[in-house]
C-alpha cells in the first residue's frame, strides 16, 4: 500500500482563500511562513511557550506552532499581515511604534495579535485585562510596560474613532 | 497520512472503527502535538455536541471538547463549579486555553493538570464511548493508570463528557495554585476544596491536592476529620496541618523540594477550604474568578 502523505488543505488567510496539498500534521506556523509566504508571524520556541507565533484561528488567539494544519482546514486565520489596510497601519501597530513598545521586534507580531484578539471582545480593557491577554507572550527586551500602554492607547483610539 | 475533522460523534467512532486501532484521537492537540503524531488522526474538537454545557436539574454535563477558555468564561461554571472555572484559568496561556480541552487535560493525564484537579474536586464522572458501540461511566479518578497514562484507549475510545453535581445553595469550592510565575508555569502544588456548610458547621468536604501522585489525590483522612467541624479560622488552620501530615510530596527538580511542597499543601488546603466555606456561606470572597475580560 502506498502512503499518501498529503491532503488537500483549504485555508482562509486574512480573508483570502488559499489551497494546497500538505501533510496535515505540518504546523500552521510553517505553512504560513514557508508555503504562503507570510513571514510576519515568527517562530520562537516552537512549543507553545513564547507566543511569538500567535495568530487568530476563528478569531481566537492560538499558538500557530501547536496547530496541525489539518485542524485549520476550512477555517479563518488572521495574521499580522491582515491588520493594516494597505499602507495604513492598524491603531495597535501605530501605538506600538509611538509608545516605544518595540525593541528587537521579534515578539511584536505575536503581542499585537494577542492584543487584537482581546480588543475584538473587549473594546475598553482594563490594564489587568491587557496584562492577562498578553500573558502568553514573552518579550525579552523591553519589559512589558510600554506594550501595555500601547494596547491601552490603541483601545482608546479605536473607541474614539468608533471603528 | 489522514487527518479527519469529525463533525459528529458517530463519524469519529466510525473512523476509529474503520482504522482498526491505527488512528488516534486528537482534540486541542496542545500536548499531543509535541509528541510524535501518528499517521491517522481523528480530530474531535469540531463536534458540536461535545462542546456543550448542559444542566439537567443539579447535574451538569460538560462536553469534553470544551476549551479551558470556554470553561473559564461560563458564568454558570464560575458560580456553580467555581474550583473548575478557577483551575481552567491557570492552564498554560490564553493561546493554550483557546485550544486545549477539558477532555484533553484528563486524557493526557499529566499529574499536575489543573482542570483535572478541579474536576476531581467536583467529584466528576467520565462518560466514555467506544467504537464498538459500548459506553460506560466511571469516577474520573478511576481513569488514571500511571504517570501520563489513563485506562482509555484513544485508538478506539472517546471521553465524551464529564458529569457532576453543581453547587447547591450552602456549597462552595475553590482552587489554589502555587507556581513560580503567574502565567505559563507548572504548579508547584495545587489544591482544590469543595465544602458544604450548614449552621456554620462543615457537613461535607472534599480536598484534592496535586501533583502528589499520577492522579489528583483526595486527602480523605483530612476530609474525615473535618466532618461536623465548626467553620472557623482555627478549623482551616487545623485542616492545613492535617494535610501536611497526610500528603506525601517528593523532591522535584522542576517544582521544589518535597519539604517545601508539603508545606505548601498545608497553606493551599487552609486557603482553599476557607474560600470554599466563604462561598458556601455567601461571604464575599477574598479572591475572584472570571475577571479575565473585565
Interface residues (C-beta under 8 A of the other chain):
Chain A: X3 X4 X5 X6 X7 X23 X24 X25 X27 X47 X48 X49 X51 X54 X57 X60 X61 X62 X63 X66 X67 X68 X70 X71 X73 X74 X114 X117 X118 X121 X122 X125 X126 X128 X129 X132 X133 X135 X136 X137 X138
Chain B: X1 X2 X3 X5 X26 X29 X30 X33 X34 X37 X39 X41 X43 X45 X69 X92 X93 X94 X95 X96 X98 X99 X182 X183 X184 X291 X292 X293 X294
